Amino acid sequence: MSVDFYAEFQSEVGTKAEVEGDFQVETFTAVVGEHLAEAGEMEDLQVAYFEGTGSRNRNLRVDGYDLSNSDDSIVLVVSDYFETAEPRVVRQAEITGALNALFNFLKESTSGQFRPGREESSPAYQLAYDLELRGKSASKYKLFYLTNGVLNERAKAPENGDLLDVPVEFHVWDIRRLEALAASNMGREELVIDLTKWVPAGIEALEVKGSADSSIYLAALPGQLLADLYEAHGSRLLESNVRSYLSNRGKVNQGIRQTVYREPDRFLAFNNGITATASNVELSHDGRSILTIKDLQIVNGGQTTASLFYVAKEKAKLKDWDLVNVPMKLVVVDDESASRLVPDISRFANSQNAVSTSDFFSNAPFHVRIEELARRTLVPAVAGQTYQTKWFYERTKGQYFTEKNRLSKSESLRFEKTFPRTQVITKTDLAKYEMSWMHRPSTVSAGAQKNFSAYASAVTDAWNKKDGPDSVNVEYFKDIVARSILFNSIRREIQAADWYEAGYLANIVTYTVAKLAHVVETSHRLGAMNFADIWTRQSVDPVVLKFSLQIALGVKKVLTSPTREVQNVTEWAKKEACWVKVKALPLEFPPQLSAWMVDAYQARDRKVAAVETEKLNDQLRGLTRLYEIPQESWRALEVFASERRLGAPTDHGILKMMVAGGKKVPSDLQATRLLKFVAAANSYGFSDFEP
């Protein structure tokens, strides 16, 4: 394995632990959970540490769990993290011991043996209670062993088994496997599906001519095959946006169930089917059937897939399940083009259904604008430091590491000086900070995927308003950085508080930040939040942190109140009713807090001025862009537009200025109009350049 990857990974974990004030093993579990969620191995891992003994002195361990998987599987995690300069070798006995302890925790939880005599408000007790309730209803239990060590040559995962007639799978992820995942173009492990297990001769398919970097096949999949694939691989089969959409829907579409039961032979005619991508297929000798599919990923039709899985569980009641077939369009894309084409295939495949375009957020204009603002906004100078730094906005997973590794050693050091690891904001972190400040702590508590989806929708709506794009400016960027500093500062203060006991930290923090925002916005005598001060100092005034701790203590009492409406604390935190209770908490405002705030009218004027400045910047960027494009490219556009009769006479008049060499400078409005005309030409196939 790469020494550089290990060093970078250790640095990422150490820095994140320092920023958030967590133990490194907890941060390691959370970081790997994020990577595995991106890969579809799980959906929203919650960190929850317990280590102890159970009945008959059996060892019990757990480091995290995920109960939110759309395929009804339950994930439990145990982690071994080593703070060593080089990867430590992990032996079979360590893996077996850790997974046995995790299995013992699962077994005692589902049987009801774990809870008696333990603290009811602890996360482990709450998890055990949920596992006891879920029992046989889970589709499978997935037990993960995570480590930053390297497995020795003979080490492997234990054999799969069962508990309460529910399958139990064991998964082992070491640092080498994590490196391979990070290096994958698709961000997930290779998956090869052998279709001959269901249809010995393969699935008949019609190949349709595609483009140079893709092939297209049309086929009909047996419903049982699709249901079995979902049972075996779960959310990993679904593209991330489809997973996010599906997690907010019911398990079974009633129309699908009705067709399966009443008219199974018409399912192929009635259902829109699935659109999927793959990196390769193996064909039969005559080229008419698909034998294997590599890296299958469903980008449209997730609800059909999940519905068939759940209906298949009832198949004893079905008379003609074998008649159910599902139409499939399979787009095979080569590895080099996959990262570029698959998101576009997914976006267009979902353009006419409820999977919002805001779900395809990595390349959204808002996202790109924030990244651009981060690259050009210098952080205020620190006393005694001879250089200024910047914040890094990670628009795509692993972007910081990827960009740093492209550079030479000296350039890499300079990059890390400019963008310190402690000044990295990921898109899911941004969603967490902003949704907390937007009074949405119950949404934040629902998990990273659901929260990010909700944030994406809110941002898209705001962006599409009249001055939306111009509102995302330098001052806006400084404010979101200030809110990130505020969020993490409050987190560290809560962890250090003498009243805080391990557990529910994420919920306490998001509710505390939301309550602080609510207090500031509803108590007019306080003024507006002084984000400019936080940005300038890159830290939070002690008076704000002291008041936030006062809020946090009240929040903890609401979350763990014996009279709460939901027994499980983390589930209670997902309810809007919990936020209603927190909003109603009475508070005493320290006089110093009002002195630190800024006048609300001044804050509003600052935002208005920033919008006007951004409009001027947009105009300047528009004119600059016009003169970056070569004269021959403008001529090519003129020919293209004339042949297709695109644009109005006004558009062609402005275009002629640039064809003539730009001797006559277009006005700001003309520049904006011409760039929109270029975008329109792009939509009709013009590809020489873009706005």
Order of alpha helices (4+ residues) and beta strands (2+ residues): alpha-alpha-beta-beta-beta-beta-alpha-alpha-beta-beta-beta-beta-alpha-beta-beta-beta-alpha-alpha-alpha-alpha-beta-beta-beta-beta-alpha-beta-alpha-alpha-beta-alpha-alpha-beta-alpha-alpha-alpha-alpha-alpha-alpha-alpha-alpha-alpha-alpha-alpha-alpha-alpha-alpha-alpha
